[in-house]
Amino acid sequence: MSHSGHHHHHHRAASGIYLISPSGAVADPSSLERAAGRLASLGFKTVIDRAALAVHERFAGTDKQRLAAIARSLKQKQPIVMATRGGYGLSRLLPAIDWQAVADSGKVFIGQSDFTAFSLALLARTGACSYAGPTAVFDFGGKSMDDLTADLFAEAMRGELEILSFESPDADAVDARGILWGGNLAMVVSLLGTPYMPRIRGGVLFLEDVGEHPFRVERMLAQLWQAGVLGRQKAIVLGGFSDYRLAPHDNGYDMPSVLRWLRATVKVPVLTGLPYGHVKVKATLPVGRKVGIATEDGMAYLVLDEHEH
């Protein structure tokens, strides 16, 4: 995978990050401290919300506490707001969040996994952009940090990440433009039929998941297809589908079988190999931004920042 960017007039200086826990409880406080230190070393002043380590059942505090943290994040001065981790918890908060206030704050929100619900609700309710990318604990709080993930994140935050190229040997031919949207497949499917599902035609839909057996991945894709979502897109871009276990009765059925079914069923170009998901190397992707997508000779090119002259 490679990325290219140049400094140009869209450039904005890397700046401060505010860390909130809108979903699952942080298991190890020292991992959050480590993450804050690593982000600081990348040039981001980092402030941890006062309830980031709160615990209530499996959640990072009660619903009220987590909503208060989101409200604080809008009023504090750091421009970037990052989720400490995913898990589960945003789904039940969606109706209680003031989405217009989130959009009007001008904050740059970033997270993944459960945070997909936040990004897509924000897009559906206001049209505002956010980012699918690293979370503090998973990507910056471990024993080691992936340098490419860190570089891609820093470049995206500085407005320097223009083209993301990645290997996609079996990609269908495509050369299109559309709104980039998606995230965690289970979270996308959970929003169907709710006011928080973006209604995007001609989009570039990216998807990933973790710990989901290929038949469950296929069933969720079938639901999106039968709901009319997949057929309306310009491209379907698949990231990592990691950490699942097959059973003897799968009898050769695996992710390649799902891909064959998807391609035969949905007449939309399908690309694999997007560096995104519950994986070590992940790109930082703008959810809700118009992008270009093209394939050539086993490579895919996601054009994240097209110059308008």
C-alpha positions as CSV (number, residue, x, y, z in Angstrom):
1,M,0.0,0.0,0.0
2,S,1.2,3.5,-0.7
3,H,-0.1,6.9,-0.2
4,S,0.8,10.2,-1.8
5,G,0.2,13.7,-0.7
6,H,1.7,17.1,-1.3
7,H,1.4,20.3,0.8
8,H,-1.1,22.6,-0.9
9,H,-3.6,25.2,0.1
10,H,-5.9,22.7,1.8
11,H,-3.2,22.0,4.3
12,R,-4.1,22.4,7.9
13,A,-1.7,22.1,10.8
14,A,-1.9,18.9,12.9
15,S,-3.5,19.9,16.1
16,G,-5.1,18.7,19.4
17,I,-7.1,15.6,20.1
18,Y,-9.8,15.1,22.7
19,L,-10.4,11.5,23.7
20,I,-13.9,10.3,24.7
21,S,-15.4,6.9,25.5
22,P,-18.8,6.7,23.8
23,S,-19.2,2.9,23.8
24,G,-17.5,0.1,25.7
25,A,-15.5,0.5,28.9
26,V,-11.7,0.9,28.7
27,A,-10.3,-2.3,30.3
28,D,-6.8,-1.0,31.0
29,P,-6.3,2.6,32.1
30,S,-2.6,2.4,31.3
31,S,-3.4,1.7,27.6
32,L,-5.2,5.0,27.4
33,E,-2.3,6.9,29.0
34,R,0.0,5.1,26.5
35,A,-2.2,6.1,23.6
36,A,-2.3,9.8,24.7
37,G,1.5,9.7,24.9
38,R,1.9,8.2,21.5
39,L,-0.5,10.8,19.9
40,A,1.4,13.6,21.6
41,S,4.6,12.2,20.1
42,L,3.0,12.4,16.7
43,G,2.4,16.1,17.3
44,F,-1.1,16.1,18.6
45,K,-1.7,17.7,22.0
46,T,-4.0,15.2,23.7
47,V,-6.6,15.7,26.3
48,I,-8.6,12.9,28.0
49,D,-12.2,13.5,28.8
50,R,-12.8,13.2,32.6
51,A,-15.2,10.3,32.2
52,A,-13.1,8.4,29.6
53,L,-12.4,5.6,32.2
54,A,-15.9,5.5,33.7
55,V,-17.5,2.0,33.9
56,H,-21.2,1.0,34.1
57,E,-21.9,-2.7,33.2
58,R,-20.0,-3.2,29.9
59,F,-20.2,0.5,29.0
60,A,-17.9,3.4,29.6
61,G,-20.3,4.9,32.1
62,T,-24.1,5.3,32.1
63,D,-25.9,6.5,29.0
64,K,-26.2,9.9,30.7
65,Q,-22.4,10.0,31.4
66,R,-21.5,9.1,27.8
67,L,-23.9,11.6,26.4
68,A,-22.4,14.3,28.6
69,A,-18.9,13.4,27.3
70,I,-20.1,13.9,23.8
71,A,-21.6,17.2,24.7
72,R,-18.3,18.2,26.4
73,S,-16.3,17.3,23.3
74,L,-18.3,19.9,21.3
75,K,-17.5,22.7,23.7
76,Q,-13.8,22.0,24.5
77,K,-11.1,23.5,22.4
78,Q,-9.2,20.6,20.7
79,P,-10.4,20.3,17.0
80,I,-10.2,16.5,16.8
81,V,-12.4,14.2,18.9
82,M,-11.4,10.5,18.9
83,A,-13.1,7.5,20.4
84,T,-11.0,5.6,22.9
85,R,-12.4,2.3,21.6
86,G,-15.5,0.6,20.1
87,G,-17.5,-2.2,21.6
88,Y,-21.2,-1.5,22.0
89,G,-23.1,1.5,23.2
90,L,-23.8,4.2,20.6
91,S,-26.9,2.5,19.2
92,R,-28.9,3.3,22.3
93,L,-27.7,6.9,22.4
94,L,-28.5,8.0,18.8
95,P,-31.9,9.6,19.5
96,A,-30.5,11.6,22.4
97,I,-27.7,13.2,20.5
98,D,-28.1,16.7,19.1
99,W,-26.8,16.0,15.6
100,Q,-27.0,19.6,14.5
101,A,-24.9,20.7,17.4
102,V,-22.4,18.0,16.6
103,A,-22.2,19.2,13.0
104,D,-22.1,22.9,14.0
105,S,-19.2,22.3,16.4
106,G,-16.9,21.9,13.4
107,K,-15.1,19.1,15.3
108,V,-13.4,16.4,13.4
109,F,-14.8,13.1,14.8
110,I,-12.9,9.9,14.3
111,G,-13.4,6.3,15.4
112,Q,-14.3,2.8,14.0
113,S,-16.3,-0.3,14.8
114,D,-19.2,0.9,17.1
115,F,-18.4,4.4,16.1
116,T,-19.8,3.6,12.6
117,A,-23.2,4.3,14.1
118,F,-22.1,7.9,15.1
119,S,-20.5,8.7,11.7
120,L,-23.4,7.4,9.7
121,A,-26.0,9.1,11.9
122,L,-24.2,12.4,11.7
123,L,-24.1,12.0,7.9
124,A,-27.8,11.0,7.6
125,R,-29.1,13.8,9.9
126,T,-26.8,16.7,8.8
127,G,-24.6,15.7,5.8
128,A,-21.5,16.4,7.9
129,C,-18.3,14.5,7.4
130,S,-16.4,12.5,10.0
131,Y,-13.6,9.9,9.8
132,A,-13.4,6.2,10.0
133,G,-9.9,5.4,11.3
134,P,-8.0,4.6,14.4
135,T,-9.3,4.5,17.9
136,A,-6.9,5.4,20.7
137,V,-6.6,2.2,22.7
138,F,-6.6,-0.3,19.8
139,D,-4.2,1.6,17.5
140,F,-2.1,3.7,19.8
141,G,-2.4,2.0,23.3
142,G,-0.8,-1.3,22.6
143,K,2.8,-2.6,23.1
144,S,3.7,-1.3,19.7
145,M,2.1,1.1,17.2
146,D,1.9,0.5,13.5
147,D,3.8,3.3,11.8
148,L,1.9,3.3,8.6
149,T,-1.5,3.6,10.4
150,A,0.0,6.5,12.4
151,D,1.3,8.2,9.2
152,L,-1.9,7.8,7.4
153,F,-3.9,9.2,10.3
154,A,-1.5,12.2,10.7
155,E,-1.6,13.0,7.0
156,A,-5.4,12.7,6.9
157,M,-5.7,15.1,9.9
158,R,-3.4,17.6,8.2
159,G,-5.3,17.4,4.9
160,E,-2.4,15.9,3.1
161,L,-3.7,12.4,2.3
162,E,-4.7,12.7,-1.4
163,I,-4.6,9.2,-2.9
164,L,-4.7,5.9,-1.1
165,S,-3.4,3.1,-3.3
166,F,-3.8,-0.6,-2.4
167,E,-3.4,-4.0,-4.0
168,S,-6.7,-5.4,-5.2
169,P,-5.7,-8.3,-7.5
170,D,-9.2,-9.5,-8.3
171,A,-10.9,-6.1,-8.4
172,D,-13.7,-5.4,-10.8
173,A,-12.9,-2.6,-13.2
174,V,-14.3,0.8,-12.0
175,D,-13.6,4.5,-12.6
176,A,-16.2,6.5,-10.7
177,R,-16.9,9.2,-8.2
178,G,-19.3,9.2,-5.3
179,I,-19.8,9.8,-1.6
180,L,-17.5,7.6,0.5
181,W,-19.5,6.0,3.3
182,G,-19.8,2.8,5.4
183,G,-17.7,1.2,8.1
184,N,-18.5,-1.8,10.2
185,L,-20.9,-4.1,8.3
186,A,-22.9,-5.2,11.4
187,M,-23.3,-1.5,12.4
188,V,-24.4,-0.4,8.9
189,V,-27.0,-3.2,8.8
190,S,-28.2,-2.2,12.3
191,L,-29.2,1.2,11.0
192,L,-31.4,0.0,8.2
193,G,-35.0,1.3,8.7
194,T,-33.9,3.9,11.2
195,P,-33.6,7.7,10.7
196,Y,-29.8,7.2,11.1
197,M,-29.2,5.3,7.9
198,P,-27.7,7.6,5.1
199,R,-29.7,7.5,1.9
200,I,-26.8,7.5,-0.6
201,R,-27.1,6.9,-4.3
202,G,-24.1,6.5,-6.4
203,G,-21.8,6.2,-3.4
204,V,-18.6,4.3,-2.7
205,L,-19.6,1.9,0.1
206,F,-16.7,0.5,2.2
207,L,-17.3,-2.4,4.7
208,E,-15.3,-4.4,7.2
209,D,-16.1,-6.7,10.1
210,V,-14.5,-8.8,12.9
211,G,-15.5,-12.1,14.4
212,E,-18.3,-12.7,12.0
213,H,-18.5,-16.1,10.2
214,P,-18.6,-15.8,6.4
215,F,-22.2,-16.9,6.3
216,R,-23.2,-14.1,8.7
217,V,-21.2,-11.6,6.5
218,E,-23.2,-12.9,3.5
219,R,-26.5,-12.7,5.3
220,M,-25.8,-9.1,6.2
221,L,-24.7,-8.3,2.6
222,A,-27.9,-10.0,1.4
223,Q,-30.0,-7.8,3.7
224,L,-28.3,-4.7,2.3
225,W,-28.8,-6.0,-1.2
226,Q,-32.5,-6.8,-0.6
227,A,-33.1,-3.5,1.0
228,G,-31.9,-1.9,-2.2
229,V,-28.7,-0.3,-0.7
230,L,-26.0,-2.2,-2.6
231,G,-27.5,-1.9,-6.1
232,R,-27.6,1.9,-5.7
233,Q,-23.8,2.2,-5.2
234,K,-21.0,2.9,-7.7
235,A,-18.6,0.5,-5.9
236,I,-18.5,-1.8,-2.9
237,V,-15.0,-1.8,-1.3
238,L,-14.2,-4.5,1.2
239,G,-11.6,-4.1,4.0
240,G,-10.7,-6.7,6.5
241,F,-13.0,-9.5,7.6
242,S,-10.9,-10.9,10.4
243,D,-10.9,-13.4,13.4
244,Y,-13.6,-15.9,12.4
245,R,-13.5,-19.7,12.6
246,L,-14.9,-22.1,10.1
247,A,-16.6,-25.4,11.0
248,P,-16.2,-28.8,9.3
249,H,-19.7,-28.5,7.8
250,D,-18.7,-25.3,5.9
251,N,-17.3,-27.8,3.5
252,G,-15.1,-25.3,1.5
253,Y,-17.5,-22.3,2.0
254,D,-15.3,-19.3,3.1
255,M,-14.9,-15.6,2.3
256,P,-14.1,-16.3,-1.4
257,S,-17.5,-18.1,-1.7
258,V,-19.2,-15.0,-0.3
259,L,-17.3,-12.8,-2.8
260,R,-18.4,-15.1,-5.7
261,W,-22.0,-14.9,-4.5
262,L,-21.8,-11.1,-4.1
263,R,-20.3,-10.5,-7.6
264,A,-22.9,-12.8,-9.2
265,T,-25.8,-11.2,-7.4
266,V,-25.1,-7.5,-7.2
267,K,-24.1,-5.9,-10.5
268,V,-21.9,-3.3,-8.9
269,P,-18.0,-3.4,-9.0
270,V,-16.6,-5.1,-6.0
271,L,-13.0,-4.3,-4.7
272,T,-11.1,-6.1,-2.0
273,G,-8.0,-5.3,-0.1
274,L,-8.9,-1.9,1.4
275,P,-6.5,-1.4,4.4
276,Y,-9.2,-0.9,6.9
277,G,-11.0,-2.9,9.6
278,H,-10.1,-4.6,12.9
279,V,-6.6,-4.9,11.5
280,K,-3.2,-3.5,12.3
281,V,-2.7,-1.4,9.2
282,K,-5.6,0.9,8.6
283,A,-6.2,4.0,6.6
284,T,-8.1,7.0,7.9
285,L,-11.1,7.5,5.6
286,P,-13.4,10.6,5.2
287,V,-17.0,9.4,5.7
288,G,-19.4,11.6,3.7
289,R,-16.8,13.1,1.3
290,K,-17.0,12.8,-2.5
291,V,-14.1,10.6,-3.6
292,G,-12.9,9.0,-6.8
293,I,-12.3,5.2,-7.1
294,A,-10.4,3.5,-9.9
295,T,-8.7,0.2,-10.6
296,E,-5.8,-0.7,-12.9
297,D,-3.5,-3.7,-13.2
298,G,-4.4,-5.2,-9.8
299,M,-4.2,-1.9,-8.0
300,A,-7.0,0.2,-6.6
301,Y,-6.8,4.0,-6.2
302,L,-9.0,5.9,-3.8
303,V,-8.8,9.6,-4.6
304,L,-9.6,11.3,-1.3
305,D,-8.8,14.9,-2.2
306,E,-9.5,16.0,-5.7
307,H,-8.4,19.6,-6.5
308,E,-11.1,21.8,-7.8
309,H,-9.6,24.4,-10.1
